[in-house]
Amino acid sequence: PRWARTDAMLDQPGPEAPLPGVVYSGGVISAQPMYYWFAQEMARKGYVVMTYDVSGQGRSEGNSTGDAVADLRAALDFFVSNRNPLHRMLDRRRIGTAGHSMGAGAVQTVADHLGRKI
């Protein structure tokens, strides 16, 4: 998206990398653009942000409700990996999660299984 920071922007004045990150997990009958307001505001506050469509929602493939917990784990794995185009900006020690509806349940389940450490 046009507001996302890129590696080229690291050399410009602004927030110093590495930055904390947050992954947002959406709910049932939702699509990623519904949560851009969250991502934009968090980015303005100095976070690297990722939103995604849960399986079967928005443009994602899969069942209508999918497996939100598995999707969140996969999103987190991608987010902290070198495959993330913003990986150079991300402080992997400061990663948070947030969600709505089904996504909030996935956030709680993943946090419980990881001992609240992601």
N, C-alpha and C positions, 0 to 999 in steps of 0.2 A: 504493500500500500504506500501511497505517496508520503505519509507521515512517518514511516518506519525509518529508524536510523540505520546507516550502513557503515561498513568498515571505512569507507572514504571519509565519513563524517568524524571519525576518531581524531583526525588531525585539526579539526576546526574547534574554536572555542565552544565550550559547553560542558555538560557533565563529564567528569573524568571516569574512564573505564578502569577497572571493571565495575559494572553496575549490578545491583541486585536484580533478580528476575522473578517473574510471576507467570504461571500458566493458568489460563481460565478455561474451565470445563462447563459447557452449556447444558441446558436442560432438554426435556422432551418437547417436540414440536418447535424447535428453534433452529436457527442458522447462524453461522459465524458473524455475519454483518450486524446482527442484533446486539452484539457485545463490543463492537468497535468503540463505542463511547467509553467503555471501561478501559480498553487498551490504550486509547488516545490519552485519556487523563493520567493513567499510570505512566505512560511514556513521558508525558510532560513533567511528571514528578521525579523522573530519573530512573525508571525501571525499564529493563528489557522485557517485553511482553509477548506472549504467544496465546492466541485463541485458535480453536480448531472446531470442526464439526464432529460431534460424537457419532459413532456408527449409526447409520440409518437416519441421520438428521442432516438438514441442509444439503450440501453436495456430496456427502459421504455415502459410501456404499454400505450395505449390510441390513440387518433387521431393523425394524422400526424403533426398538429401544436399545439394541446392541448390548455391549458389555462396557458400560461407562468406566468401570474400574480398570479394565485392561486397556481401554483407550487412553485414560489419563496416564497410566504407567508408560505406555508407548510414547505419548506426547512428552513426558518428562525425560525419557531416555533420549529422544531426539533433541530436545531443548538443550541438554547439557553436553551433547555430542559435538564433534567437529563438523558434522553434516549441517548443523544450524549455521546459516550464513552470518549470524550475529555472535557466534561463539567467542570471538575475541573480546567482545564487550561485556561478557557475562561473568559475574563472580559466582562460581559454582557452589561457594559456601553459603550463599544467601539466596536461596530459591524458595519461593512461596507458591501456594496454590489457592485458587478461589473458584467458586462455581455457583451455579443457579440450579435449583430444583434437583434433577437427577445428577447434575454435575457436582452440586454441593454434597450429595451423598457419596459420590465417588471420592471427593476430596477427603471426607471424613474417614472413609474406609482405607484409603491409601495411607493417610497419616497414622491411623491406628496400627496398620500392619508394619509400618516403618518405625514404630516407636516415636512418632511425631518428628522424625528426622528424615528429611528427603535429601 
